Amino acid sequence: MSTISMAKIPTFINVHAIKWKWCRVLRCYIVESYMGFFAYNDDLKLIKWRPFPSPEEAVDQLSVLERTGSSSDLEILIHDLKEMGFDEFVFEDEQEGKVAKAKHGISSSVTYPSDGGRVFRASIANAAAAAGIKPKAKDKFMKEVAEALARLKVKSASEKRDRLVAQAVSALDELDKNVNISTSRVREWYGLHFPELDALVPDHKQYMNIVVQLGDRSGFDLGRVEAIVQSENKSKAIVEMAQKSMGASISPNDMEKIISLASVNLKVYDERDAIEKYIDDTMKEVAPNVREIVGASLGARLIALAGSLENLAKKPASTIQVLGAEKALFRSLKTGARPPKHGIIFQHQYLHSAERWQRGKIARALAGKLSIAARVDAFGGQDVSSKLKESLEKRVAEIKKKYSKPPIRPQRREFQQRQKFGRGDRFNRDRDRWGKKQRFDKKWRGNKRW
């Protein structure tokens, strides 16, 4: 029989030897406003505040707070609250909570709207009185701060370089449209004097240079023409046609007006080239990854369609794929027709040089790489253009190899068109049915209408 050792059983527990350390976590709520920073305790009572002395100071503090997540007044308030014994801080902005936790080593949480924020917004007049702002001046103070902040935001948005690229590519498109119309007018106008030149010189810029530098066809010289068109055979053909042209003679005054318009077109061409170079240089700075994948011009057009580089980065690849084909997309949603395979990205050489049945897959691959490149450019990433281009080229090669032949479509079933009967045909059909001519009057057919 086993015995129990009584020494192992405690006969007395010294309760007084156990010391309980009771502690309470002190929590406070930080609320920011156009009047300053305010702190509320767990009982939702205003315990500390840092008011802004003027609207200008309020704008400076709030703008710095929005950019960095902290400001001098907010740091002073947190320091004072730590000295008062508060060790848990509740913020209404996530960035403010992260920055305060990293700088001051406090325990922070984010809740919007917080309990302190609800109390503050329910009793703004009391907070304004604590900040030293008179009730009548409260609305004026708020209006001045709001207007100044709005001006700053508009200014900062306008200073973004991607907006400049969007405006530049829109200007480039408008210049192309205007110069094409003006060039067509010069060709028709000068064609009255030398109509054969239109077919011999298809390049618009060369045509304008011939009109400006040579003028009347009687002054065409082989050396001067060859210096413009850069082709010996073409220059010989132009000089020969100038000697036997069937165009009308034009007075020097009329020729002067034609030359003047042609010189304006040449200046527009030069300006267009300058804007195109500006777009390329700016895209190197703003969106280098997008530029390397689709080129400066197409990348700028995508940014213009999206509104900004940040908006382009926020869009999914499926949206980027059909960007610029909104009419076709909404038509397909409305009528049930086939949706578009691609939008403005069709201008890329991989798409417009591919076979018809390969374009949808290539457009999907291109849009995916564009989406990655836009996000890297918008949010300050590294240069990943070489990796993206290599991956895209590999995928395009796979698509062209795998889908080298067009897909076999199922044959459509042919339905016999239903025979339509007119009134006379119906009469003849019934006559054949009964074997003799019937009289179709109201009495025979009753109320039935044919």
Secondary structure, DSSP 8 states (H G I E B T S, - for coil): -----GGGS-----GGG---------EEEEEEETTEEEEEETT--EEEEEE-SSHHHHHHHHHHHHHHS--HHHHHHHHHHHHTT--EEEESSHHHHHHHHHHH--EEEE-SS-HHHHHHHHTHHHHHHHTT--HHHHHHHHHHHHHHHHHHHHHHHHT-HHHHHHHHHHHHHHHHHHHHHHHHHHHHHHHTT-TTHHHH---HHHHHHHHHHH-SGGG--HHHHHHHH--HHHHHHHHHHHHT-------HHHHHHHHHHHHHHHHHHHHHHHHHHHHHHHHHHH-HHHHHHH-HHHHHHHHHHHSSHHHHHHS-HHHHHTTT-HHHHHHHHHH-----S-SGGGGSHHHHTS-GGGHHHHHHHHHHHHHHHHHHHHTT----HHHHHHHHHHHHHHHHHHT-S-----------------HHHHHHHHHHHHTS-----HHHHTT---
